[in-house]
């Protein structure tokens, strides 16, 4: 800034000095021209007077016919230092008398170099004097015609207008040289005056302006360095004083804005740092612009190693998926949510849900904000609730399991008792014993299948995907929930089907879905209600569960598949959530229609398997 001020002072001084020199030079030139014209006019008048005097004397001497006196007079006039030459020519242009070389045979015509300048003009515009260039330099030539007067008619023809021409050349070169010397002196004096003016202007600029501007510079530097309490001293009422007052007002306004901005920034930082979720802001160049304390703790790094660093470097060791989400968000401007598993600094595993949202300004994306939410506790809680729900389901299945086993066990007991009585009697009825043993064996196989199915459901073991026959599967599920339906006074029916359609799915998943929906339907009915299960061959292949319970409102229908949303006291809200997730796993779907007070209809759709149904070992449909 100081260098700039010095350069400005130098430029101003030089510019003003140049203007002064130019003004003095132009003035000197104009004055010299005017002075030269004045001198030239004075010499012209003097020369004209001399020429008239010579003309009168010559006319008198010509009348007296004294040629010697004429020559003496011409020569005497030529002795004047200012006179270059005096010449007398006859009317034909022949030189009669000359102060330069008397008797020289000189003839001046209109085509002569010194005559053409005047004869180019018409007679009425010709001047009797003009500056011309001759062999002897620049001269002021006075041309005086000698009129043919009445006294001259004795020697000259009276028809002639003039008898000759008197030419007097006044030296103009010395006059111009003298004038040029005066002009040079004036220019030198102007230069000296310009130097004096330049020095004076420089001193005035330095003392009156630059010193005060340097104070502006010093104050601005100190304010920029952080001393916002500094102000310019204000004195006087000139433009610089007005500028100083405006500068102080500007600094006051900026100081207030900075204080308000600092206060808002502190408030915003406090608010962001008070959030338990991690917050990180990344610009379009993938540089981390800001991060709150929660995210710093999550990443286990110092803040300088996060803010100002590349996002890929910050997330490289813990979560590269977060950096990839930022890149995609900047590319297409879409919000993204990802769930990641992160190893915490202490070695423990932590689950994070990361939401990336773009920040738009002027129609373009400038930053991406990521919110990191720790879902570890929620996942554990969901797992615990799901386990509790599974145990509760197993508790409800216990009655169905006992009912399912009581029938074959009673049959087995009857067969064994009959065999024992037959063995005690004579003769032995071997056919009866053989039939009773076969029936007992079939019932034992049935008991083993039911037991294995119950154990698999109790353990939550996923079975591999296979072709599932829906008719026996739905019948088995109906038998499992029949005790609960009888206990609540609800009639449970299954519509008969002509064939046994098959689907490709996990059998235990289908059982779990049907069980959850049937139990919800039974619980939604009042005593005396009715639940009906049916298989619709499609396409698409569907299983429907219809009840005449209390039904659901449109608002309730919007949330029934959300986790932890339950309409029943003591419900966990995970049955339908789990069911729709299992249905999506095998490529199916669950749709619901319901009317308050008129019941609900659940429709479970399946993709049809392109295989024929399998036969059981005994040749019957399983």
Buried (B, 14 or more C-beta within 10 A) or exposed (E): EEEEBEEBBEEBBEEBBEEBBEEBBEEBEEEBEEBBEEBBEEBBEBBBEBBBEBBEBBBBBBEEEEEEBBBEBBBEBBEBEBBBBBBBBBBEBBBBBBBBEBEEEBEBEEEEEBBEBBEEEEEEEEEBBBBBEBEEBBBBBBBBBBEBEEEBEEEBEEEEEEBBBBBBBBBBBEBBEEBEEBBEEBBEEBBEBBEEBBEEBBEBBBEEBBEBBBBBBBBBEEBEEEEBEBBBEBEEEEEBBEBBBEBBEEBEEEBEEEEEEEEEEEEEEEEBBEBEBBBBBBBBEBBBBBBBBBBBEBBEBEBEEBBEBBBBEBBEEBBEBBBBBBBBBBEEEEEBEBEBEBEBEEEEEBBBBBBBBBBEEEEEBEBBBBBBBBBBEEBEEBEEBBEEBBEBBBEBBEBBBEBBBEBBBEBBEBBEEBBEEBEEEEEEBEEBBEBBEEBBEBBBEBBEBBEEBBEBBBEEEEBEBEBBBBBBBBEBBBBBBBBBBEEBEBBBEBEEBEEBBBBBBBBBBBBBBBBBBBBBBBBBBEEEBBBBBBBBEEEBBBBBBBBBBBBBEEEBBEBBBEBEBBBEEEBBBBBBBBBBBBBEEBEBEBEBEBEEEEBBBBBBBBBBBEEEBEEEEEEEEB
